[in-house]
Amino acid sequence: MAGDSSKTGFLSDEELDKGLGIPSEARRRKGAVAVLECLEDIPCNPCEASCKVGAIEVGEDITTPPRLYEDKCVGCRTCVPICPGQAIFIIDESLPDDNATIEMPYEYRPLPEEGEVVVALDRAGKEIGEATVSAVRKTKKMDQTATVIIEVPREWSMKARAIRLKR
């Protein structure tokens, strides 16, 4: 999928390949890990500030896109709801039966429910197929986003980035 996110509104595969926040397949197969899909040169660093293990680095110039140190990431999930650009996901490809989970920000209402079947969408908003909600994490903090965890076939783990409710 070729494209320029400044024109399309979503990252292309080519742009993702340039990013510093995409963990290797080997790391994703070991368990939960952050995926940083942020290529913006804007002043922002809440992901770095929220990471207690130093797995995300923006640096002194807070207009630098974040870098992920996949060997340090423990998949704690603190960076997902705090990202104002909704550009961080938690991927876990270690599930049995060639499945994976994706934790993603979700700011719509109503929230889905655990066990609900939803439609998984790619970065461009196109349907991929059905997914099952395995958890919904609400936050008590006013400035943070709820997150939804969906279970999908492993081959969708780096494609599905949103959901649509079927109800």
C-alpha positions as CSV (number, residue, x, y, z in Angstrom):
1,M,0.0,0.0,0.0
2,A,1.9,3.0,-1.2
3,G,1.1,6.5,0.0
4,D,2.1,9.6,1.9
5,S,0.3,9.9,5.3
6,S,0.3,13.7,5.0
7,K,-2.1,13.2,2.0
8,T,-3.9,9.9,2.9
9,G,-4.3,10.4,6.7
10,F,-2.8,7.0,7.5
11,L,0.6,5.4,7.4
12,S,1.6,3.3,4.4
13,D,3.7,0.1,4.7
14,E,6.7,2.0,3.3
15,E,6.4,4.7,5.9
16,L,6.1,2.0,8.7
17,D,9.3,0.4,7.4
18,K,11.1,3.8,8.0
19,G,9.8,4.0,11.6
20,L,11.9,3.4,14.7
21,G,9.0,1.9,16.7
22,I,8.2,-1.4,14.9
23,P,9.4,-4.4,16.9
24,S,10.7,-7.4,15.0
25,E,8.5,-10.5,14.4
26,A,10.8,-12.5,16.7
27,R,10.1,-10.0,19.6
28,R,6.3,-9.9,18.8
29,R,6.2,-13.7,19.1
30,K,7.8,-13.6,22.6
31,G,4.8,-11.7,24.1
32,A,3.2,-8.3,24.4
33,V,5.2,-5.4,23.0
34,A,4.5,-1.8,22.0
35,V,4.3,-0.8,18.4
36,L,4.9,2.9,17.8
37,E,3.4,4.1,14.6
38,C,4.4,7.7,15.0
39,L,6.5,9.5,12.4
40,E,5.4,13.0,13.2
41,D,7.9,15.7,14.0
42,I,5.7,17.5,16.6
43,P,6.5,18.4,20.2
44,C,5.3,15.4,22.1
45,N,6.8,12.9,24.6
46,P,4.1,11.5,26.9
47,C,5.0,8.0,25.7
48,E,8.6,8.4,26.9
49,A,7.6,9.9,30.2
50,S,5.1,7.1,30.9
51,C,7.6,4.3,30.1
52,K,9.0,3.1,33.5
53,V,11.5,0.7,31.9
54,G,13.1,3.2,29.3
55,A,11.8,1.3,26.3
56,I,10.7,4.4,24.5
57,E,13.0,7.4,23.8
58,V,12.2,10.7,22.3
59,G,15.2,12.5,23.6
60,E,16.0,16.2,24.4
61,D,14.4,17.4,21.1
62,I,10.8,16.5,21.8
63,T,9.9,17.0,18.1
64,T,11.8,13.8,17.3
65,P,9.6,10.7,16.6
66,P,9.9,8.1,19.4
67,R,12.2,5.2,19.2
68,L,11.3,1.8,20.7
69,Y,14.0,-0.4,22.3
70,E,12.1,-3.7,21.9
71,D,14.5,-5.6,24.2
72,K,13.4,-3.4,27.1
73,C,9.7,-3.3,26.4
74,V,7.7,-5.4,28.9
75,G,4.3,-4.8,27.2
76,C,3.0,-2.9,30.3
77,R,0.4,-0.9,28.2
78,T,1.0,2.4,29.9
79,C,1.9,4.2,26.7
80,V,-1.3,3.3,24.7
81,P,-3.9,5.4,26.5
82,I,-1.5,8.3,27.1
83,C,-0.6,8.9,23.4
84,P,-2.5,11.9,22.1
85,G,-2.0,10.8,18.5
86,Q,-3.4,7.3,19.1
87,A,-0.3,6.0,17.4
88,I,0.7,3.3,19.9
89,F,-0.6,-0.3,20.0
90,I,0.3,-3.4,22.0
91,I,0.8,-6.5,19.9
92,D,1.1,-10.1,21.3
93,E,1.7,-12.8,18.8
94,S,2.5,-15.5,21.4
95,L,-1.0,-16.8,21.6
96,P,-1.7,-20.5,20.6
97,D,-3.5,-21.4,17.4
98,D,-1.7,-18.7,15.3
99,N,-3.7,-16.0,17.0
100,A,-2.6,-12.6,18.3
101,T,-4.0,-9.8,20.4
102,I,-3.9,-6.1,19.5
103,E,-4.6,-3.4,22.1
104,M,-5.7,-0.2,20.6
105,P,-7.0,3.2,21.7
106,Y,-10.8,3.6,21.4
107,E,-12.5,7.0,21.9
108,Y,-16.0,6.2,20.7
109,R,-19.1,5.4,22.7
110,P,-20.6,3.0,23.4
111,L,-17.6,1.0,24.3
112,P,-17.6,-2.6,23.1
113,E,-18.0,-5.4,25.6
114,E,-15.7,-8.3,26.4
115,G,-16.6,-11.3,24.1
116,E,-18.3,-9.0,21.6
117,V,-17.6,-9.8,17.9
118,V,-16.6,-6.6,16.0
119,V,-15.2,-5.8,12.6
120,A,-11.5,-5.3,12.4
121,L,-10.3,-2.4,10.1
122,D,-7.0,-1.6,8.6
123,R,-5.2,1.7,8.8
124,A,-7.2,3.0,5.8
125,G,-10.5,2.0,7.5
126,K,-11.1,-0.9,5.2
127,E,-12.7,-4.1,6.6
128,I,-10.3,-7.0,7.3
129,G,-12.8,-9.3,9.0
130,E,-14.3,-10.3,12.3
131,A,-12.4,-10.1,15.6
132,T,-13.4,-10.8,19.2
133,V,-13.0,-8.3,22.0
134,S,-11.0,-9.9,24.8
135,A,-10.9,-6.9,27.1
136,V,-11.8,-3.3,27.5
137,R,-9.7,-1.1,29.7
138,K,-11.3,2.1,30.9
139,T,-9.3,4.8,32.6
140,K,-10.4,7.0,35.4
141,K,-8.2,9.9,34.2
142,M,-10.0,12.5,32.2
143,D,-7.1,13.0,29.7
144,Q,-6.6,9.3,28.8
145,T,-8.3,7.2,26.3
146,A,-10.0,3.8,26.8
147,T,-8.3,0.9,25.1
148,V,-9.8,-2.2,23.5
149,I,-8.0,-5.6,23.1
150,I,-9.1,-7.7,20.2
151,E,-8.1,-11.2,19.2
152,V,-7.3,-11.8,15.6
153,P,-5.5,-14.2,13.3
154,R,-1.7,-13.6,13.7
155,E,-1.3,-12.4,10.1
156,W,-3.6,-9.4,11.0
157,S,-1.5,-8.3,14.0
158,M,0.4,-5.6,12.0
159,K,-2.7,-4.7,9.9
160,A,-5.7,-4.3,12.1
161,R,-5.7,-0.8,13.8
162,A,-9.3,0.0,14.5
163,I,-12.7,-1.6,15.0
164,R,-16.3,-1.0,14.1
165,L,-19.1,-2.3,16.3
166,K,-21.6,-4.6,14.5
167,R,-24.6,-3.6,16.8
